[in-house]
Amino acid sequence: MRAILLALALATPSLADPVPGLDDPAFRDPFDRALQGDDPTALTDLHAAAEAGNTAALLALPAVSEWLRATLPFAERKALARINGTPVAEAYATADPVAALWRLGDIGTDTDALLARAFGLYAAGEPDKATSLYMIWVNQTGGFGPLPEGFFDQPAPDWATAPVLWGRLYDTALAPAVETDALVVDRLKADDPAAWIALAGFAGLHRTDAPPADTARLAAIFAAAGLPQDEAARRMQAAVPVLKVMRYEPVDPATAKAAIETFRTEPEFEPLLALCTSTCPATADDCATAFIAGFGHPYGRANTAQPLASLIPTADFFATPRGRTLLLRSTAGRLGPDPAGSPLLAAARQIDACLADAILAALP
C-alpha cells in the first residue's frame, strides 16, 4: 500500500498544468453550449474535436455524453462510443493522469488501489470524486486492517473517516478493543473531529432505538485522552447533527443548520453552495438548509456527470444551468412518482420556496 501511495503521489500532476486544448474553440464552443442547454450538436462537435486530438474535448466527452446522448438517434449514439476506434472510457483513462485515477468511477477489484486512487484524486483537486471512491473503500472493507501511513492526514471529510473508527469500536473480533481504544485516544489527542463523530455514533446518540451505550469503555477512553467527562459529552453531542444528516433521512431545520456549519468548509459541499447562491441568491442559506433537511449531503450526486475540475471548476460548474439541473434532479429518487405532492417537497417549501420551485422546474 505504501508503495502504491508513493507512486501516485509522485505521478499526480500539478494543478497548474492546463489541459491541452482547453482554450481551443473546437472544445470551448460546444462545451459551453452543452453547459447551457440540450443542443445535440454540442456532443457531436465535441466528439469530432476529440477525434482530431483535442485532449480537453476527450476528457469532457463522457460527461457531455451522459447529458446529451438521449437527444440523438441510436445510430449516432453508437458512433460516439469510440474515439478513432478506441472505446471512450479507455481513451479517457489514457489521456490524462487524473482521468486515469478516476476511470469514470470504475471501482475495479483491488481495494488497496481504490484507496490509493482516492488519495491521488484528493491531491489532484478532485475531492468529490475522491470521496466517492473513499466511501466505496470504507463500505467494502469496513476500514479494518492496517491503515497506510498518513491515512488520517488525507483531506477526506470527517464524516467519511468516522466509520473507520466507529466500525472498529463495534467489532472487537476484527479490531481488538485495546488496539482500537488506543487509536481513538490518539485521534482525540490530535483533536480529530472524526473521532467525536465515531464516538457519538458508537454511543448511539443519533438514534432513539440505539442499544445502551458502553459508558465504562467510553469513560476509559476519555480518561486516557485526558478529557473531562463533561467536555467529552459536549463534543459528542455536537457531532449528532452530522450523524443524523448522514443517515439520509429527513431532519428538522435546526439539525440541518447545525450540520451545515460542519459541512460548509468541505469541498464536497461546494456544489450545493454554488447551486443556492446562483439559483436562490435572496435565500441562499435557507436553500441549503432545505436541501440538507430533506435530501442529505450533496456529495457524489453528479460524479460521472460532472467534468473534471481541470475543465471547469466545481463552483463554476454548479452555477451553470447544466450543473444546477443535475443537482436539483438528484432529488427525484426521494420525491416519488408525484413530486409536486411529495411530503418531502412540501417540507422543503416550508423552509425555502425558491428551492422547492427550482426542483420542480428541473425535473423532466
ChimeraX attribute file (.defattr): number of C-alpha atoms within 10 A of each C-alpha:
attribute: neighborCount
match mode: 1-to-1
recipient: residues
	/A:1	15
	/A:2	13
	/A:3	10
	/A:4	14
	/A:5	21
	/A:6	13
	/A:7	13
	/A:8	21
	/A:9	17
	/A:10	9
	/A:11	13
	/A:12	19
	/A:13	17
	/A:14	10
	/A:15	12
	/A:16	7
	/A:17	8
	/A:18	13
	/A:19	17
	/A:20	13
	/A:21	18
	/A:22	17
	/A:23	12
	/A:24	13
	/A:25	12
	/A:26	20
	/A:27	24
	/A:28	17
	/A:29	14
	/A:30	23
	/A:31	21
	/A:32	14
	/A:33	16
	/A:34	23
	/A:35	20
	/A:36	13
	/A:37	14
	/A:38	17
	/A:39	16
	/A:40	19
	/A:41	15
	/A:42	22
	/A:43	30
	/A:44	22
	/A:45	17
	/A:46	28
	/A:47	30
	/A:48	19
	/A:49	22
	/A:50	24
	/A:51	16
	/A:52	14
	/A:53	15
	/A:54	20
	/A:55	21
	/A:56	27
	/A:57	31
	/A:58	27
	/A:59	25
	/A:60	23
	/A:61	26
	/A:62	23
	/A:63	21
	/A:64	27
	/A:65	22
	/A:66	13
	/A:67	21
	/A:68	19
	/A:69	20
	/A:70	12
	/A:71	15
	/A:72	15
	/A:73	9
	/A:74	11
	/A:75	8
	/A:76	12
	/A:77	17
	/A:78	11
	/A:79	12
	/A:80	21
	/A:81	17
	/A:82	16
	/A:83	21
	/A:84	15
	/A:85	10
	/A:86	11
	/A:87	12
	/A:88	19
	/A:89	20
	/A:90	14
	/A:91	20
	/A:92	25
	/A:93	18
	/A:94	13
	/A:95	15
	/A:96	17
	/A:97	18
	/A:98	23
	/A:99	18
	/A:100	17
	/A:101	25
	/A:102	24
	/A:103	18
	/A:104	19
	/A:105	14
	/A:106	11
	/A:107	17
	/A:108	9
	/A:109	8
	/A:110	10
	/A:111	18
	/A:112	15
	/A:113	18
	/A:114	21
	/A:115	25
	/A:116	27
	/A:117	26
	/A:118	29
	/A:119	26
	/A:120	29
	/A:121	27
	/A:122	20
	/A:123	20
	/A:124	21
	/A:125	21
	/A:126	22
	/A:127	26
	/A:128	27
	/A:129	25
	/A:130	29
	/A:131	24
	/A:132	20
	/A:133	25
	/A:134	26
	/A:135	19
	/A:136	16
	/A:137	21
	/A:138	20
	/A:139	12
	/A:140	11
	/A:141	13
	/A:142	17
	/A:143	19
	/A:144	15
	/A:145	10
	/A:146	7
	/A:147	12
	/A:148	14
	/A:149	10
	/A:150	9
	/A:151	12
	/A:152	14
	/A:153	7
	/A:154	13
	/A:155	16
	/A:156	23
	/A:157	19
	/A:158	20
	/A:159	20
	/A:160	16
	/A:161	24
	/A:162	23
	/A:163	23
	/A:164	20
	/A:165	25
	/A:166	24
	/A:167	20
	/A:168	25
	/A:169	23
	/A:170	15
	/A:171	13
	/A:172	13
	/A:173	8
	/A:174	13
	/A:175	17
	/A:176	13
	/A:177	16
	/A:178	10
	/A:179	13
	/A:180	19
	/A:181	21
	/A:182	14
	/A:183	16
	/A:184	25
	/A:185	21
	/A:186	16
	/A:187	18
	/A:188	21
	/A:189	15
	/A:190	11
	/A:191	11
	/A:192	15
	/A:193	20
	/A:194	25
	/A:195	29
	/A:196	28
	/A:197	28
	/A:198	26
	/A:199	26
	/A:200	24
	/A:201	26
	/A:202	23
	/A:203	19
	/A:204	18
	/A:205	21
	/A:206	19
	/A:207	12
	/A:208	7
	/A:209	8
	/A:210	12
	/A:211	11
	/A:212	10
	/A:213	14
	/A:214	11
	/A:215	10
	/A:216	9
	/A:217	13
	/A:218	17
	/A:219	15
	/A:220	13
	/A:221	21
	/A:222	21
	/A:223	14
	/A:224	16
	/A:225	17
	/A:226	12
	/A:227	16
	/A:228	11
	/A:229	13
	/A:230	8
	/A:231	11
	/A:232	20
	/A:233	15
	/A:234	11
	/A:235	17
	/A:236	19
	/A:237	17
	/A:238	17
	/A:239	25
	/A:240	22
	/A:241	23
	/A:242	23
	/A:243	21
	/A:244	22
	/A:245	24
	/A:246	16
	/A:247	12
	/A:248	15
	/A:249	13
	/A:250	19
	/A:251	20
	/A:252	17
	/A:253	20
	/A:254	12
	/A:255	18
	/A:256	24
	/A:257	20
	/A:258	17
	/A:259	25
	/A:260	22
	/A:261	11
	/A:262	18
	/A:263	18
	/A:264	14
	/A:265	11
	/A:266	16
	/A:267	18
	/A:268	24
	/A:269	20
	/A:270	20
	/A:271	25
	/A:272	25
	/A:273	20
	/A:274	23
	/A:275	27
	/A:276	26
	/A:277	19
	/A:278	18
	/A:279	20
	/A:280	19
	/A:281	14
	/A:282	12
	/A:283	17
	/A:284	21
	/A:285	17
	/A:286	22
	/A:287	27
	/A:288	27
	/A:289	28
	/A:290	30
	/A:291	28
	/A:292	27
	/A:293	28
	/A:294	25
	/A:295	24
	/A:296	22
	/A:297	23
	/A:298	20
	/A:299	20
	/A:300	21
	/A:301	18
	/A:302	19
	/A:303	17
	/A:304	17
	/A:305	19
	/A:306	25
	/A:307	21
	/A:308	22
	/A:309	16
	/A:310	19
	/A:311	18
	/A:312	14
	/A:313	13
	/A:314	23
	/A:315	20
	/A:316	15
	/A:317	21
	/A:318	28
	/A:319	21
	/A:320	18
	/A:321	17
	/A:322	21
	/A:323	24
	/A:324	23
	/A:325	19
	/A:326	18
	/A:327	21
	/A:328	21
	/A:329	19
	/A:330	18
	/A:331	22
	/A:332	18
	/A:333	10
	/A:334	15
	/A:335	17
	/A:336	13
	/A:337	10
	/A:338	9
	/A:339	18
	/A:340	15
	/A:341	11
	/A:342	14
	/A:343	14
	/A:344	21
	/A:345	26
	/A:346	16
	/A:347	18
	/A:348	25
	/A:349	17
	/A:350	12
	/A:351	22
	/A:352	22
	/A:353	19
	/A:354	20
	/A:355	26
	/A:356	22
	/A:357	14
	/A:358	17
	/A:359	22
	/A:360	16
	/A:361	12
	/A:362	16
	/A:363	14
	/A:364	7
